[in-house]
Amino acid sequence: MKDLSRVVKKARRKVYREIPIAGRGRIAELDHRMSYAEMTAALAHSNLGVLSRGAALALWRACHERGLRAWCCEFGFPESLTHTVTVVEIDGVLTVQDAFFNSSYPVGLHDMFDSLRNGIAVKGKQEVRDRRIYIADLAAESEQTVRWLENHAENELEPVDGLRRFKLLWNSEAFAVTHPGIPAVFGDLAARGYPEELQFLMLHPVAVFDGDREHRDPTSMPLVGGRDLRSPSAELHVARRHLEAERANSAGMIATIARLEAELTEANGRAAQQRAALQAQRSALEGDLAEIRQRLAAANDLRAQRDSQIAQLRAEIEDMRQRTASLESEASAAREHAIEITHYVAPLIEQLGQLRQSLAAERIRIVEAEKQVTALEARIAASLNARLRALWRRWIRKTMRFFAGRMRTYPEGSAPERLEG
């Protein structure tokens, strides 16, 4: 077993030294079908690095090439941070190897689960002789990370393609300072009752890679499927925290109840005073209410009168509407009659024009005839016979006036006898 442990240890240290790590924007996704040499060559040519998942896969490939059974186990909270380790079977014991931090643990996987469930972290053994390369892209790294690397790296190698490369001892403390997801994952652990230690992420399996495929169903995962990983210690811690919170809430509630009782007593005193004032106000309001009711009754009567007037006006309006409709009907008939008359007026006007023309011509003929008559009368008057007749007529008129005067001079009934001759 010592020989196999020594082989695994050498393989882990080799991965630690040869597989660089990197910050945000420079992480490579390794393919498990590649050989270990191909992995290192791909990283060297691309100037990329890995996180714990890539380091665990590289160690798995190195162990697999040495004929050892191994698995990559990912633990943690996907919404904040996960961490992947390599589990290697050595003489029937499942040992936990962390190629990311170059550390191993003195107990097997299941003993480690039991210790963590009891709230006890297992002290790991980290190799401190080896150093790791960190590839930093200044465009993606935070100022805090760059300053920490500058202050804690043993030395800085020559930049490659504008990327700075630091050689340093890389461990969980360095990771906690430089990775932005650490505060969130520590908060998740604390909320579940665990210490702020990345090792307790192992009680929350995410995926297990067995060399052929990745298993994500907790009930069927190799190595951990079906195992109860709930921590009584963490649950007790959470329960105590809730109890303390409840006690604090209870104390606050007791103080609140006492304060409310005092306020209630004071409020009762004020309420008695307010009752008397309210009673007086009630009496005054009842008087006002009676007066309002009288006004309301009068208003109702006035409203009834107005409603009657409105009904009468509506009837008159309806009558006017009917009359208007009748007048509109008569006007329509008159318009139709006028239209009919216009059909007759045009011919009549034309006939009238013709008659007026005929009348004018007739008047002209009459004027001409009168002129002729006048001329003839003048000619006749000028003749002798006409003169004699005129004399005769004058004599006859004078004779008749004479005899008429004689008859008016005799008294009534004494008229002279009729003259004969």
ZADORO-291545 format. One line per 2 residues: number of its first residue (from 1); their letters; for each residue x negated, y negated, z negated of C-alpha. Coordinates in steps of 0.25 Angstrom, whole numbers. Layout:
% residues N
NUM) a) X/Y/Z | ...
This chain:
% residues 421
1) mk) 0/0/0 | -12/-9/-3
3) dl) -17/-7/11 | -3/-11/17
5) sr) -2/-23/8 | -15/-27/12
7) vv) -11/-26/27 | 2/-34/25
9) kk) -6/-44/17 | -16/-46/28
11) ar) -5/-47/38 | 2/-58/30
13) rk) -11/-66/28 | -14/-65/43
15) vy) 0/-70/47 | -1/-81/36
17) re) -15/-86/43 | -11/-84/58
19) ip) 3/-88/59 | 5/-103/57
21) ia) 17/-110/51 | 23/-123/55
23) gr) 33/-133/52 | 46/-137/59
25) gr) 45/-137/74 | 34/-127/75
27) ia) 40/-114/71 | 39/-102/80
29) el) 48/-90/81 | 40/-78/82
31) dh) 45/-65/89 | 44/-52/81
33) rm) 41/-45/94 | 28/-52/95
35) sy) 15/-46/89 | 8/-53/78
37) ae) -3/-58/88 | 8/-63/97
39) mt) 14/-71/86 | 1/-78/82
41) aa) -2/-81/96 | 11/-87/99
43) la) 10/-96/87 | -4/-100/91
45) hs) 0/-104/105 | 12/-112/101
47) nl) 7/-119/89 | 19/-114/81
49) gv) 20/-109/67 | 30/-100/59
51) ls) 38/-101/46 | 41/-89/37
53) rg) 49/-82/47 | 38/-82/57
55) aa) 27/-78/47 | 36/-66/42
57) la) 38/-61/56 | 23/-62/59
59) lw) 20/-54/47 | 30/-44/51
61) ra) 24/-42/64 | 10/-41/58
63) ch) 15/-30/48 | 23/-23/59
65) er) 11/-22/68 | 4/-15/56
67) gl) 15/-5/55 | 21/-11/43
69) ra) 37/-12/41 | 41/-26/39
71) wc) 53/-36/39 | 55/-51/40
73) ce) 64/-55/29 | 70/-69/30
75) fg) 77/-75/17 | 83/-89/13
77) fp) 94/-98/17 | 94/-101/32
79) es) 101/-115/30 | 88/-119/22
81) lt) 76/-110/23 | 73/-95/25
83) ht) 60/-88/22 | 55/-75/29
85) vt) 45/-65/23 | 40/-51/28
87) vv) 43/-39/21 | 33/-28/23
89) ei) 35/-14/18 | 22/-9/12
91) dg) 22/6/7 | 37/5/5
93) vl) 37/-8/-2 | 44/-21/5
95) tv) 34/-32/2 | 37/-46/5
97) qd) 26/-54/13 | 27/-69/16
99) af) 18/-72/27 | 23/-86/27
101) fn) 17/-89/13 | 7/-77/14
103) ss) 12/-71/2 | 17/-57/-3
105) yp) 25/-52/-15 | 21/-42/-25
107) vg) 35/-35/-26 | 43/-28/-15
109) lh) 55/-35/-8 | 66/-29/-16
111) dm) 58/-32/-29 | 56/-46/-25
113) fd) 72/-47/-22 | 74/-42/-36
115) sl) 65/-52/-42 | 71/-64/-34
117) rn) 85/-59/-38 | 81/-61/-53
119) gi) 76/-75/-50 | 61/-71/-51
121) av) 52/-75/-39 | 41/-65/-35
123) kg) 27/-71/-35 | 21/-69/-22
125) kq) 6/-68/-18 | 1/-78/-8
127) ev) -12/-76/-1 | -19/-90/-3
129) rd) -32/-87/5 | -25/-89/19
131) rr) -20/-102/25 | -9/-104/35
133) iy) -8/-114/47 | 3/-124/47
135) ia) 7/-131/60 | 13/-145/58
137) dl) 20/-153/69 | 20/-167/64
139) aa) 32/-170/72 | 40/-160/65
141) es) 34/-160/51 | 38/-169/39
143) eq) 28/-179/34 | 29/-171/20
145) tv) 24/-158/27 | 13/-164/34
147) rw) 8/-172/22 | 8/-159/14
149) le) 1/-151/25 | -10/-162/26
151) nh) -12/-162/10 | -11/-146/8
153) ae) -17/-140/20 | -31/-135/19
155) ne) -35/-140/32 | -28/-145/45
157) le) -32/-138/58 | -34/-145/72
159) pv) -20/-149/77 | -15/-141/89
161) dg) -5/-148/99 | -3/-159/89
163) lr) 1/-149/78 | -6/-150/65
165) rf) -11/-137/58 | -13/-136/44
167) kl) -20/-124/37 | -15/-122/23
169) lw) -10/-112/12 | 5/-110/15
171) ns) 14/-106/4 | 28/-108/-1
173) ea) 24/-121/-8 | 19/-126/5
175) fa) 31/-122/12 | 40/-128/1
177) vt) 33/-142/4 | 34/-142/19
179) hp) 47/-135/23 | 59/-144/23
181) gi) 69/-133/20 | 63/-130/6
183) pa) 72/-140/-2 | 84/-134/4
185) vf) 81/-119/2 | 77/-122/-13
187) gd) 90/-129/-14 | 97/-116/-9
189) la) 89/-107/-19 | 92/-116/-30
191) ar) 107/-116/-27 | 107/-101/-27
193) gy) 100/-101/-41 | 86/-97/-36
195) pe) 72/-104/-39 | 66/-113/-28
197) el) 57/-102/-23 | 58/-97/-9
199) qf) 56/-83/-13 | 71/-83/-18
201) lm) 75/-84/-3 | 72/-69/-2
203) lh) 86/-67/-9 | 93/-72/3
205) pv) 89/-64/15 | 92/-70/29
207) av) 86/-60/39 | 77/-48/39
209) fd) 69/-44/52 | 66/-29/52
211) gd) 57/-29/65 | 69/-27/75
213) re) 79/-37/71 | 83/-47/61
215) hr) 94/-44/51 | 103/-55/45
217) dp) 114/-47/38 | 111/-46/23
219) ts) 118/-33/22 | 109/-26/32
221) mp) 96/-33/31 | 84/-24/30
223) lv) 77/-25/16 | 88/-34/10
225) gg) 101/-29/16 | 111/-25/5
227) rd) 102/-30/-7 | 108/-39/-17
229) lr) 99/-51/-17 | 108/-59/-26
231) sp) 100/-65/-38 | 107/-64/-52
233) sa) 96/-74/-56 | 100/-84/-46
235) el) 115/-82/-48 | 113/-84/-63
237) hv) 105/-97/-61 | 116/-102/-52
239) ar) 127/-97/-62 | 119/-105/-73
241) rh) 118/-117/-65 | 133/-116/-62
243) le) 135/-114/-77 | 126/-126/-81
245) ae) 134/-134/-71 | 147/-129/-77
247) ra) 142/-133/-91 | 138/-146/-86
249) ns) 152/-148/-79 | 159/-143/-92
251) ag) 151/-153/-101 | 155/-163/-91
253) mi) 169/-159/-91 | 170/-159/-106
255) at) 164/-173/-106 | 174/-177/-95
257) ia) 186/-170/-103 | 182/-178/-115
259) rl) 181/-191/-108 | 194/-188/-101
261) ea) 201/-185/-114 | 196/-199/-120
263) el) 201/-206/-107 | 214/-198/-108
265) te) 216/-203/-122 | 213/-217/-118
267) an) 222/-216/-106 | 233/-211/-115
269) gr) 232/-223/-123 | 232/-232/-111
271) aa) 244/-224/-105 | 252/-227/-118
273) qq) 250/-242/-116 | 253/-240/-101
275) ra) 266/-233/-104 | 271/-244/-112
277) al) 267/-254/-101 | 273/-245/-90
279) qa) 286/-244/-98 | 287/-259/-98
281) qr) 284/-259/-83 | 294/-248/-81
283) sa) 305/-257/-87 | 301/-269/-79
285) le) 301/-260/-66 | 314/-254/-69
287) gd) 320/-268/-70 | 313/-272/-57
289) la) 318/-259/-51 | 333/-262/-54
291) ei) 331/-276/-48 | 324/-269/-36
293) rq) 336/-260/-35 | 346/-271/-34
295) rl) 338/-278/-24 | 337/-265/-16
297) aa) 352/-263/-17 | 354/-278/-12
299) an) 344/-275/-1 | 352/-262/3
301) dl) 365/-270/4 | 358/-280/13
303) ra) 352/-269/21 | 366/-263/23
305) qr) 371/-277/28 | 359/-278/37
307) ds) 361/-264/42 | 376/-267/45
309) qi) 372/-280/52 | 361/-272/60
311) aq) 372/-262/64 | 381/-273/68
313) lr) 370/-279/76 | 366/-266/82
315) ae) 381/-264/87 | 381/-278/93
317) ie) 368/-275/99 | 374/-262/105
319) dm) 386/-270/110 | 376/-280/116
321) rq) 369/-269/123 | 381/-263/128
323) rt) 385/-277/134 | 372/-279/139
325) as) 373/-265/146 | 386/-269/152
327) le) 381/-282/157 | 369/-275/163
329) se) 379/-266/170 | 387/-278/175
331) as) 374/-285/179 | 370/-272/186
333) aa) 383/-272/193 | 382/-287/197
335) re) 369/-284/202 | 374/-273/211
337) ha) 386/-282/215 | 376/-293/218
339) ie) 368/-284/226 | 381/-279/234
341) it) 384/-294/236 | 371/-297/242
343) hy) 373/-287/252 | 386/-295/257
345) va) 381/-309/255 | 370/-308/266
347) pl) 381/-305/277 | 390/-316/271
349) ie) 379/-326/270 | 376/-323/285
351) ql) 391/-324/289 | 392/-337/281
353) gq) 380/-343/288 | 386/-339/301
355) lr) 399/-346/297 | 392/-358/292
357) qs) 385/-359/306 | 399/-357/313
359) la) 405/-368/303 | 394/-377/307
361) ae) 397/-375/322 | 411/-377/320
363) ri) 409/-390/312 | 401/-395/324
365) ri) 412/-391/333 | 422/-398/324
367) ve) 414/-410/323 | 413/-411/338
369) ae) 428/-408/340 | 431/-420/330
371) kq) 422/-428/338 | 430/-425/351
373) vt) 443/-427/343 | 438/-441/339
375) al) 434/-444/353 | 447/-440/358
377) ea) 455/-448/348 | 447/-460/351
379) ri) 450/-458/366 | 465/-456/363
381) aa) 466/-468/354 | 460/-476/364
383) sl) 470/-472/374 | 484/-481/376
385) na) 493/-470/372 | 485/-469/359
387) rl) 487/-484/356 | 502/-484/359
389) ra) 504/-472/350 | 496/-480/339
391) lw) 505/-492/341 | 517/-483/340
393) rr) 513/-477/328 | 510/-490/321
395) wi) 523/-496/325 | 530/-483/320
397) rk) 523/-484/307 | 526/-499/305
399) tm) 541/-497/308 | 542/-486/298
401) rf) 535/-494/287 | 545/-505/290
403) fa) 557/-497/289 | 551/-490/276
405) gr) 550/-504/270 | 564/-508/273
407) mr) 570/-496/267 | 562/-498/254
409) ty) 569/-512/252 | 583/-507/251
411) pe) 589/-503/238 | 591/-488/235
413) gs) 604/-483/242 | 605/-496/251
415) ap) 597/-492/262 | 602/-498/275
417) er) 608/-489/285 | 600/-482/295
419) le) 597/-491/307 | 600/-485/320
421) g) 594/-489/332
